Amino acid sequence: MRNNLILPLLLTASLAYAQPKVSTPDGPVDFEEYEPVSTLKVAEHKLTRAKYPFIDVHNHQYEMDRADLNSLIAQMDALNMGLMVNLSGRGFSSNTAESTKFFDGALTNIQKTNPKRIALFTNINFAGVGEKSWTDQAVRTLEEDVRKGAKGLKIYKSLGFNVKDSEGKRVRVDDPRLDPIWAKCGELGIPVLIHTADPKPFWDPMDRFNERWLELKLHPGRKRSDNNPVAWEQLIAEQHNVFRKHPKTTFINAHMGWYPNNLNKLDSLMKAFPNMVVEIGAVIAELGRQPRAAHNFFVKNQDRILFGKDSWVPSEYSTYFRVLETDDEYFPYHKKYHAFWRMYGLALPDDVLKKVYYKNALRIIPGLDKSQFPQ
């Protein structure tokens, strides 16, 4: 009787985790252990270098004020990365003096090494929102950073999540006290790369229907409904309100605005917000499982898609190159917990590929060196 009750439950992924891991062929296998060797024989093009020099508009380097940038550039060369945009221009210190020191040090390090290869975005210190003159000071700091050499502004997902004002209240993404900042970016002609929310499944029940179940199992801190009371739809709506209110400012929507798995919806947003462009950081797995739809989306919106990766793990870029450049079939993603499905290549035309890799970034981000990129 007991076995009759247990056996059906073993079919669920959650209880499969509780079973002992075994190496015998006929024993129970946990979901994360299951790695079948494909018998499919198709053409393979395992790319380690991009076809064209590219600009990564979504990267994070946390020691750029003192790191050996020649070593970093050597790694970039191996990938054919022409230029890296470090979005963490002010690091993560909430102390304005400390973050300014980091920013100035990073600019100095870049200038003495190779300013053609690395660019910095600045950041906003939201500590003190609501205090007298906070907005004016934030705008002045932004202007000063751009004067020094910042090419844009990066907004972290903490805005909307856990940024609090001087009274302890959540600061909405579309808080009117931030409007002068967005407006100033438009006046200065710099883009705002903004990350709002996370994938929608992080808010969904963690059950057998959730595609990101394994990721949430391995990274429980990503379960947003457990540690953040703000609904996903609310955060996204607040972001869109900002786009709507500031049509003269260009916004680079990080991670394709978390709509890479609903390209019809994203296409409608591209129409609704002509000042919004998108980058593909951390969502290549979504694109690689819908090659025909993604190919058509890229061709249609070829002037408004930028290359981005997010985390600096050089070996992972090969997945991006293979999805964008080839027509390969059924190949693995580099992190099973992030995507247990297989990838397919989009086989983008060269003219579209050049725009995604570098032409769009050169048009949207001011002051980047164009000499190293094909015309």
VOPAGU-2260 file (C-alpha; in pm, 1 decimal, decimal comma):
REM VOPAGU-2260
SITE   aa  ch    i         X         Y         Z
SITE  MET   A    0       0,0       0,0       0,0
SITE  ARG   A    1     279,7     237,1      92,4
SITE  ASN   A    2     460,7     177,0    -238,4
SITE  ASN   A    3     139,3     237,7    -431,0
SITE  LEU   A    4     117,3     581,4    -270,6
SITE  ILE   A    5     479,9     677,2    -324,9
SITE  LEU   A    6     536,4     569,1    -684,0
SITE  PRO   A    7     291,9     814,0    -846,7
SITE  LEU   A    8     442,2    1097,7    -646,6
SITE  LEU   A    9     786,0    1025,2    -786,6
SITE  LEU   A   10     660,6    1162,5   -1116,0
SITE  THR   A   11     658,0    1515,5    -979,1
SITE  ALA   A   12     982,9    1710,2   -1006,9
SITE  SER   A   13     961,7    1851,3    -657,5
SITE  LEU   A   14     953,4    1513,5    -480,7
SITE  ALA   A   15    1208,4    1374,3    -720,2
SITE  TYR   A   16    1454,9    1608,0    -553,3
SITE  ALA   A   17    1397,2    1422,3    -227,0
SITE  GLN   A   18    1499,4    1086,1    -373,5
SITE  PRO   A   19    1857,0     964,1    -323,8
SITE  LYS   A   20    2093,4    1027,4    -613,3
SITE  VAL   A   21    2209,9     698,5    -764,4
SITE  SER   A   22    2439,7     600,5   -1044,6
SITE  THR   A   23    2270,6     274,2   -1141,1
SITE  PRO   A   24    2099,1     284,2   -1482,3
SITE  ASP   A   25    1763,5     169,5   -1349,5
SITE  GLY   A   26    1749,9     386,2   -1034,5
SITE  PRO   A   27    1548,2     702,9    -986,0
SITE  VAL   A   28    1703,7    1011,6   -1152,2
SITE  ASP   A   29    1656,7    1366,2   -1030,8
SITE  PHE   A   30    1544,0    1625,3   -1282,6
SITE  GLU   A   31    1870,1    1818,3   -1264,1
SITE  GLU   A   32    2069,1    1495,1   -1315,8
SITE  TYR   A   33    1890,5    1394,5   -1633,5
SITE  GLU   A   34    2132,8    1471,3   -1918,6
SITE  PRO   A   35    2053,9    1242,0   -2211,8
SITE  VAL   A   36    2308,3    1223,7   -2491,7
SITE  SER   A   37    2131,5    1330,2   -2807,7
SITE  THR   A   38    2136,7    1085,0   -3095,9
SITE  LEU   A   39    2051,8    1363,3   -3340,6
SITE  LYS   A   40    2312,1    1410,4   -3613,8
SITE  VAL   A   41    2294,4    1757,7   -3764,9
SITE  ALA   A   42    2539,5    2028,1   -3869,7
SITE  GLU   A   43    2717,2    2202,9   -3583,3
SITE  HIS   A   44    2890,8    2540,0   -3580,2
SITE  LYS   A   45    3030,9    2597,0   -3232,6
SITE  LEU   A   46    3134,6    2959,0   -3253,9
SITE  THR   A   47    3378,0    3110,9   -3008,3
SITE  ARG   A   48    3419,7    3439,6   -3191,6
SITE  ALA   A   49    3159,5    3677,8   -3336,3
SITE  LYS   A   50    3144,3    3722,0   -3713,0
SITE  TYR   A   51    3169,6    4099,6   -3673,4
SITE  PRO   A   52    3317,4    4315,2   -3398,4
SITE  PHE   A   53    3038,5    4380,0   -3152,1
SITE  ILE   A   54    2945,0    4618,7   -2875,0
SITE  ASP   A   55    2825,1    4466,4   -2549,6
SITE  VAL   A   56    2594,7    4733,9   -2406,8
SITE  HIS   A   57    2517,6    4535,6   -2089,5
SITE  ASN   A   58    2824,8    4442,4   -1892,5
SITE  HIS   A   59    2934,7    4483,6   -1533,6
SITE  GLN   A   60    3293,0    4526,2   -1414,2
SITE  TYR   A   61    3324,8    4597,4   -1043,7
SITE  GLU   A   62    3696,9    4675,1   -1013,4
SITE  MET   A   63    3749,0    4891,5   -1318,5
SITE  ASP   A   64    3906,6    5164,7   -1109,8
SITE  ARG   A   65    4210,2    4944,7   -1040,9
SITE  ALA   A   66    4184,6    4633,8   -1260,5
SITE  ASP   A   67    4433,2    4541,3   -1533,6
SITE  LEU   A   68    4227,0    4650,1   -1832,1
SITE  ASN   A   69    4482,2    4518,4   -2080,5
SITE  SER   A   70    4397,4    4168,6   -1960,1
SITE  LEU   A   71    4026,3    4243,7   -1998,8
SITE  ILE   A   72    4078,9    4376,8   -2351,1
SITE  ALA   A   73    4271,9    4062,2   -2444,2
SITE  GLN   A   74    3966,9    3856,8   -2344,5
SITE  MET   A   75    3748,0    4091,1   -2548,5
SITE  ASP   A   76    3975,6    4045,4   -2849,4
SITE  ALA   A   77    3935,2    3668,4   -2831,0
SITE  LEU   A   78    3557,4    3714,2   -2862,4
SITE  ASN   A   79    3585,1    3988,1   -3128,0
SITE  MET   A   80    3423,0    4231,3   -2884,3
SITE  GLY   A   81    3502,9    4575,7   -3017,1
SITE  LEU   A   82    3372,7    4772,5   -2721,5
SITE  MET   A   83    3238,7    4699,7   -2374,8
SITE  VAL   A   84    2993,0    4922,3   -2191,6
SITE  ASN   A   85    3039,7    4893,0   -1816,4
SITE  LEU   A   86    2704,1    4985,5   -1666,2
SITE  SER   A   87    2839,7    4984,7   -1310,8
SITE  GLY   A   88    3012,6    5319,2   -1349,1
SITE  ARG   A   89    2965,2    5418,5    -986,3
SITE  GLY   A   90    2993,6    5073,9    -834,3
SITE  PHE   A   91    2748,8    4987,3    -557,1
SITE  SER   A   92    2839,5    5224,0    -277,2
SITE  SER   A   93    2551,4    5429,8    -139,6
SITE  ASN   A   94    2806,2    5690,7     -35,1
SITE  THR   A   95    2824,6    5957,7    -305,0
SITE  ALA   A   96    3186,9    6047,7    -229,3
SITE  GLU   A   97    3297,4    5683,9    -252,3
SITE  SER   A   98    3104,9    5619,1    -573,6
SITE  THR   A   99    3245,4    5936,9    -727,9
SITE  LYS   A  100    3597,2    5821,9    -641,9
SITE  PHE   A  101    3525,9    5485,5    -808,2
SITE  PHE   A  102    3379,4    5655,6   -1117,7
SITE  ASP   A  103    3673,7    5894,3   -1153,9
SITE  GLY   A  104    3921,5    5611,2   -1100,6
SITE  ALA   A  105    3752,4    5396,0   -1362,8
SITE  LEU   A  106    3757,1    5679,5   -1616,6
SITE  THR   A  107    4126,1    5740,6   -1547,7
SITE  ASN   A  108    4207,7    5370,7   -1585,9
SITE  ILE   A  109    4017,0    5351,9   -1912,9
SITE  GLN   A  110    4181,3    5666,9   -2048,2
SITE  LYS   A  111    4534,3    5547,5   -1979,3
SITE  THR   A  112    4464,3    5198,5   -2118,7
SITE  ASN   A  113    4239,8    5227,5   -2425,8
SITE  PRO   A  114    3937,7    5463,5   -2426,4
SITE  LYS   A  115    3828,3    5328,2   -2766,1
SITE  ARG   A  116    3744,6    4987,7   -2618,0
SITE  ILE   A  117    3556,7    5058,8   -2294,1
SITE  ALA   A  118    3278,2    5303,4   -2207,3
SITE  LEU   A  119    3108,3    5385,4   -1877,3
SITE  PHE   A  120    2747,8    5454,1   -1784,3
SITE  THR   A  121    2679,9    5635,8   -1460,6
SITE  ASN   A  122    2427,3    5547,9   -1189,4
SITE  ILE   A  123    2191,3    5730,4    -953,7
SITE  ASN   A  124    2226,1    5713,4    -576,7
SITE  PHE   A  125    1863,7    5691,3    -464,3
SITE  ALA   A  126    1944,1    5726,3     -95,0
SITE  GLY   A  127    1762,1    6033,6      28,9
SITE  VAL   A  128    1482,3    6050,4    -226,9
SITE  GLY   A  129    1227,6    6289,7     -84,5
SITE  GLU   A  130    1474,8    6503,3     104,1
SITE  LYS   A  131    1497,6    6869,8      16,1
SITE  SER   A  132    1714,1    6931,5    -291,4
SITE  TRP   A  133    1771,5    6556,4    -353,2
SITE  THR   A  134    1639,3    6576,6    -709,3
SITE  ASP   A  135    1843,8    6885,3    -793,0
SITE  GLN   A  136    2159,7    6724,0    -659,1
SITE  ALA   A  137    2096,6    6401,2    -852,5
SITE  VAL   A  138    2056,2    6600,2   -1175,1
SITE  ARG   A  139    2374,4    6798,6   -1107,9
SITE  THR   A  140    2572,0    6479,2   -1044,3
SITE  LEU   A  141    2435,9    6329,0   -1366,1
SITE  GLU   A  142    2539,6    6636,0   -1564,9
SITE  GLU   A  143    2886,2    6632,1   -1409,7
SITE  ASP   A  144    2936,6    6262,8   -1486,0
SITE  VAL   A  145    2837,1    6313,9   -1848,5
SITE  ARG   A  146    3075,3    6608,8   -1871,3
SITE  LYS   A  147    3353,1    6381,9   -1741,5
SITE  GLY   A  148    3275,9    6112,0   -1996,9
SITE  ALA   A  149    2973,3    5898,7   -1900,3
SITE  LYS   A  150    2792,5    5778,3   -2212,8
SITE  GLY   A  151    2458,5    5695,9   -2052,1
SITE  LEU   A  152    2265,9    5618,6   -1735,3
SITE  LYS   A  153    2200,9    5271,5   -1595,5
SITE  ILE   A  154    1905,2    5210,3   -1362,2
SITE  TYR   A  155    1916,6    4892,3   -1154,8
SITE  LYS   A  156    1611,6    4681,8   -1075,9
SITE  SER   A  157    1629,2    4795,0    -713,8
SITE  LEU   A  158    1420,8    5093,4    -826,2
SITE  GLY   A  159    1066,8    4967,1    -778,6
SITE  PHE   A  160    1181,2    4671,4    -569,4
SITE  ASN   A  161    1340,0    4802,8    -254,4
SITE  VAL   A  162    1439,3    5168,6    -299,6
SITE  LYS   A  163    1270,9    5365,2     -20,0
SITE  ASP   A  164    1229,8    5737,8      17,4
SITE  SER   A  165    1310,4    5947,5     323,9
SITE  GLU   A  166     978,0    5842,6     479,2
SITE  GLY   A  167    1036,6    5470,9     424,2
SITE  LYS   A  168     790,6    5437,3     136,9
SITE  ARG   A  169     862,9    5241,6    -181,0
SITE  VAL   A  170     983,8    5462,2    -464,1
SITE  ARG   A  171     788,1    5372,3    -774,5
SITE  VAL   A  172     968,5    5348,8   -1106,7
SITE  ASP   A  173     747,1    5632,2   -1230,8
SITE  ASP   A  174     781,2    5845,7    -918,0
SITE  PRO   A  175     739,3    6211,1   -1029,5
SITE  ARG   A  176    1040,8    6310,1    -819,2
SITE  LEU   A  177    1253,6    6125,6   -1076,1
SITE  ASP   A  178    1104,9    6298,8   -1379,7
SITE  PRO   A  179    1379,7    6567,9   -1394,6
SITE  ILE   A  180    1640,0    6291,0   -1421,6
SITE  TRP   A  181    1473,4    6125,7   -1721,9
SITE  ALA   A  182    1418,8    6465,6   -1881,7
SITE  LYS   A  183    1781,9    6565,7   -1829,9
SITE  CYS   A  184    1899,8    6248,5   -2003,4
SITE  GLY   A  185    1692,2    6352,7   -2303,7
SITE  GLU   A  186    1843,5    6701,4   -2297,1
SITE  LEU   A  187    2195,4    6560,9   -2274,3
SITE  GLY   A  188    2128,5    6313,6   -2556,3
SITE  ILE   A  189    2226,3    6007,7   -2352,8
SITE  PRO   A  190    2025,2    5685,1   -2328,5
SITE  VAL   A  191    1888,9    5529,2   -2010,5
SITE  LEU   A  192    1945,2    5154,3   -1985,2
SITE  ILE   A  193    1677,4    5050,6   -1738,2
SITE  HIS   A  194    1622,4    4713,0   -1574,5
SITE  THR   A  195    1279,7    4673,4   -1416,6
SITE  ALA   A  196    1146,2    4356,5   -1250,2
SITE  ASP   A  197    1259,2    4002,5   -1339,9
SITE  PRO   A  198    1111,5    3712,6   -1541,4
SITE  LYS   A  199     740,0    3673,4   -1472,0
SITE  PRO   A  200     775,8    3310,7   -1347,1
SITE  PHE   A  201     966,6    3445,2   -1045,5
SITE  TRP   A  202     629,8    3575,6    -923,2
SITE  ASP   A  203     432,3    3262,7   -1015,5
SITE  PRO   A  204     365,6    2965,2    -785,5
SITE  MET   A  205     667,9    2741,7    -754,1
SITE  ASP   A  206     497,9    2427,2    -876,2
SITE  ARG   A  207     535,8    2173,7   -1153,1
SITE  PHE   A  208     390,6    2418,6   -1405,4
SITE  ASN   A  209     659,1    2683,8   -1353,3
SITE  GLU   A  210     925,8    2679,0   -1626,4
SITE  ARG   A  211    1180,6    2834,0   -1390,7
SITE  TRP   A  212    1118,7    2580,1   -1112,1
SITE  LEU   A  213    1472,7    2444,5   -1119,8
SITE  GLU   A  214    1622,1    2793,2   -1113,9
SITE  LEU   A  215    1405,3    2890,0    -817,9
SITE  LYS   A  216    1494,8    2564,9    -642,5
SITE  LEU   A  217    1865,8    2635,7    -679,5
SITE  HIS   A  218    1835,2    3011,0    -622,0
SITE  PRO   A  219    1547,6    3059,2    -374,2
SITE  GLY   A  220    1626,9    3429,5    -335,5
SITE  ARG   A  221    1488,7    3487,3    -684,6
SITE  LYS   A  222    1134,4    3393,7    -578,3
SITE  ARG   A  223     993,8    3745,3    -587,6
SITE  SER   A  224     645,6    3688,0    -449,6
SITE  ASP   A  225     810,5    3567,6    -127,8
SITE  ASN   A  226    1020,3    3876,6     -67,0
SITE  ASN   A  227     852,7    4155,7    -261,2
SITE  PRO   A  228     486,9    4250,5    -235,0
SITE  VAL   A  229     479,7    4443,0    -563,7
SITE  ALA   A  230     319,3    4254,2    -851,4
SITE  TRP   A  231     515,4    4199,0   -1172,4
SITE  GLU   A  232     243,6    4370,4   -1375,4
SITE  GLN   A  233     263,3    4675,2   -1148,9
SITE  LEU   A  234     638,3    4715,2   -1194,4
SITE  ILE   A  235     617,8    4680,1   -1571,7
SITE  ALA   A  236     331,0    4929,7   -1589,3
SITE  GLU   A  237     534,2    5181,3   -1389,1
SITE  GLN   A  238     826,2    5141,9   -1629,1
SITE  HIS   A  239     600,2    5195,8   -1928,3
SITE  ASN   A  240     459,9    5509,3   -1767,0
SITE  VAL   A  241     812,9    5652,2   -1764,8
SITE  PHE   A  242     855,5    5577,5   -2136,8
SITE  ARG   A  243     521,5    5741,4   -2206,1
SITE  LYS   A  244     594,2    6053,8   -2003,5
SITE  HIS   A  245     937,8    6114,4   -2156,6
SITE  PRO   A  246     915,2    6065,6   -2533,8
SITE  LYS   A  247    1231,1    6274,5   -2594,7
SITE  THR   A  248    1448,0    6038,3   -2390,1
SITE  THR   A  249    1579,7    5711,7   -2535,0
SITE  PHE   A  250    1534,2    5410,6   -2308,1
SITE  ILE   A  251    1722,7    5085,1   -2360,9
SITE  ASN   A  252    1491,9    4826,2   -2205,9
SITE  ALA   A  253    1713,6    4564,1   -2045,2
SITE  HIS   A  254    1642,6    4196,3   -2111,1
SITE  MET   A  255    1392,2    4289,2   -2385,0
SITE  GLY   A  256    1164,5    4423,1   -2112,9
SITE  TRP   A  257    1102,9    4063,3   -1997,2
SITE  TYR   A  258     889,2    3997,4   -2304,5
SITE  PRO   A  259    1129,0    3778,8   -2509,6
SITE  ASN   A  260     886,3    3489,4   -2464,3
SITE  ASN   A  261     596,7    3699,2   -2599,9
SITE  LEU   A  262     732,2    3871,9   -2908,2
SITE  ASN   A  263     388,0    3974,1   -3032,0
SITE  LYS   A  264     340,5    4172,2   -2711,1
SITE  LEU   A  265     690,3    4316,4   -2735,2
SITE  ASP   A  266     625,6    4418,5   -3095,1
SITE  SER   A  267     315,7    4608,8   -2983,1
SITE  LEU   A  268     525,9    4786,9   -2719,0
SITE  MET   A  269     781,2    4883,9   -2982,5
SITE  LYS   A  270     498,5    5053,7   -3169,2
SITE  ALA   A  271     357,3    5218,5   -2856,7
SITE  PHE   A  272     696,2    5352,7   -2739,7
SITE  PRO   A  273     909,1    5473,0   -3031,8
SITE  ASN   A  274    1166,1    5600,1   -2778,0
SITE  MET   A  275    1223,4    5245,6   -2648,3
SITE  VAL   A  276    1487,8    5008,7   -2782,4
SITE  VAL   A  277    1577,3    4669,1   -2635,1
SITE  GLU   A  278    1886,7    4463,6   -2557,9
SITE  ILE   A  279    1912,7    4086,0   -2541,3
SITE  GLY   A  280    2110,8    4029,2   -2222,5
SITE  ALA   A  281    2024,3    3704,6   -2040,1
SITE  VAL   A  282    1730,4    3621,8   -2270,4
SITE  ILE   A  283    1905,8    3443,6   -2557,2
SITE  ALA   A  284    1757,1    3114,8   -2432,6
SITE  GLU   A  285    1406,5    3247,5   -2495,9
SITE  LEU   A  286    1499,5    3354,7   -2847,7
SITE  GLY   A  287    1678,8    3029,5   -2927,8
SITE  ARG   A  288    1369,4    2815,8   -2875,8
SITE  GLN   A  289    1155,8    3015,2   -3122,8
SITE  PRO   A  290    1390,9    3067,7   -3417,5
SITE  ARG   A  291    1132,4    3156,1   -3681,7
SITE  ALA   A  292     938,3    3401,9   -3467,5
SITE  ALA   A  293    1258,8    3555,0   -3330,7
SITE  HIS   A  294    1413,2    3581,7   -3676,9
SITE  ASN   A  295    1107,4    3768,8   -3802,0
SITE  PHE   A  296    1105,4    3996,1   -3497,4
SITE  PHE   A  297    1472,8    4085,0   -3544,4
SITE  VAL   A  298    1426,0    4159,1   -3912,3
SITE  LYS   A  299    1121,5    4376,7   -3846,0
SITE  ASN   A  300    1280,1    4565,5   -3554,8
SITE  GLN   A  301    1639,2    4551,8   -3674,9
SITE  ASP   A  302    1708,1    4919,3   -3596,7
SITE  ARG   A  303    1602,3    4889,1   -3232,3
SITE  ILE   A  304    1778,4    4579,0   -3095,2
SITE  LEU   A  305    2119,9    4592,0   -2926,8
SITE  PHE   A  306    2359,4    4320,0   -2819,4
SITE  GLY   A  307    2397,4    4269,9   -2444,8
SITE  LYS   A  308    2512,5    3980,2   -2230,7
SITE  ASP   A  309    2493,4    4097,5   -1862,4
SITE  SER   A  310    2725,5    3865,2   -1667,2
SITE  TRP   A  311    3092,2    3859,8   -1767,1
SITE  VAL   A  312    3158,5    3492,7   -1839,6
SITE  PRO   A  313    3350,5    3485,6   -2170,1
SITE  SER   A  314    3274,3    3119,4   -2244,8
SITE  GLU   A  315    2899,1    3189,8   -2247,1
SITE  TYR   A  316    2915,7    3430,2   -2541,3
SITE  SER   A  317    2942,5    3136,4   -2779,4
SITE  THR   A  318    2574,2    3057,1   -2722,7
SITE  TYR   A  319    2481,3    3410,4   -2828,6
SITE  PHE   A  320    2694,6    3392,3   -3143,2
SITE  ARG   A  321    2554,7    3053,5   -3236,9
SITE  VAL   A  322    2190,9    3156,5   -3187,6
SITE  LEU   A  323    2228,2    3483,6   -3377,7
SITE  GLU   A  324    2456,5    3374,2   -3661,2
SITE  THR   A  325    2390,5    3008,4   -3746,2
SITE  ASP   A  326    2100,4    2789,5   -3848,5
SITE  ASP   A  327    2211,8    2508,8   -3616,9
SITE  GLU   A  328    1944,2    2289,7   -3462,1
SITE  TYR   A  329    1886,9    2146,3   -3116,9
SITE  PHE   A  330    2197,0    2253,4   -2928,1
SITE  PRO   A  331    2227,4    2307,1   -2551,6
SITE  TYR   A  332    2218,5    2630,4   -2358,5
SITE  HIS   A  333    2511,0    2694,4   -2122,9
SITE  LYS   A  334    2306,3    2678,2   -1800,4
SITE  LYS   A  335    2057,0    2397,4   -1760,7
SITE  TYR   A  336    1881,4    2559,6   -1464,9
SITE  HIS   A  337    1814,5    2864,0   -1679,9
SITE  ALA   A  338    1692,8    2672,7   -1983,5
SITE  PHE   A  339    1647,9    2298,3   -1987,0
SITE  TRP   A  340    1527,8    2316,7   -2349,7
SITE  ARG   A  341    1747,3    2319,5   -2663,0
SITE  MET   A  342    1847,5    2612,7   -2884,9
SITE  TYR   A  343    1802,6    2676,6   -3256,1
SITE  GLY   A  344    1986,6    2933,6   -3464,8
SITE  LEU   A  345    1813,5    3243,2   -3603,0
SITE  ALA   A  346    2052,4    3271,5   -3901,6
SITE  LEU   A  347    2019,5    3649,5   -3911,6
SITE  PRO   A  348    2112,5    3821,3   -4240,2
SITE  ASP   A  349    2444,0    4005,4   -4231,1
SITE  ASP   A  350    2284,5    4348,9   -4255,0
SITE  VAL   A  351    2065,8    4274,4   -3952,2
SITE  LEU   A  352    2353,1    4113,7   -3763,4
SITE  LYS   A  353    2571,2    4423,1   -3809,9
SITE  LYS   A  354    2297,8    4644,8   -3667,0
SITE  VAL   A  355    2249,3    4424,0   -3361,8
SITE  TYR   A  356    2621,9    4378,8   -3306,8
SITE  TYR   A  357    2735,2    4741,1   -3337,7
SITE  LYS   A  358    2552,2    4982,7   -3569,5
SITE  ASN   A  359    2252,9    5045,6   -3343,1
SITE  ALA   A  360    2472,3    5103,6   -3039,1
SITE  LEU   A  361    2691,8    5347,4   -3230,6
SITE  ARG   A  362    2380,6    5544,6   -3328,0
SITE  ILE   A  363    2213,0    5541,2   -2987,0
SITE  ILE   A  364    2507,1    5584,5   -2747,1
SITE  PRO   A  365    2694,7    5911,9   -2805,5
SITE  GLY   A  366    3070,0    5944,2   -2822,0
SITE  LEU   A  367    3167,6    5586,0   -2900,8
SITE  ASP   A  368    3467,7    5536,7   -3126,8
SITE  LYS   A  369    3350,4    5413,9   -3469,6
SITE  SER   A  370    3687,5    5359,2   -3631,2
SITE  GLN   A  371    3719,2    4992,6   -3536,6
SITE  PHE   A  372    3383,0    4890,3   -3683,0
SITE  PRO   A  373    3298,0    4814,1   -4049,7
SITE  GLN   A  374    3088,1    5075,5   -4224,5
